[in-house]
Amino acid sequence: MGYDWIFDVLKDLKAFAEANDMPELAAKSEEALTVATAEVAVRTDAAAPANRDTAPSV
């Protein structure tokens, strides 16, 4: 399924908050986007197979 849906939800929440004069919710939504980005990056990096037998190409 992937993680794209969570970013869509958080972006929609932030847009809603901004359109409805909810600056604290908008800020927390932005913070949640930052956290989600970092956590998804860790998960997807950990899931990628490491090929340690191959030297990096220059």
Secondary structure, DSSP 4 states (H G I P E B T S, - for coil): --SHHHHHHHHHHHHHHHHTT-HHHHHHHHHHHHHHHHHHHHHHHHHSPP-TTSPPP-
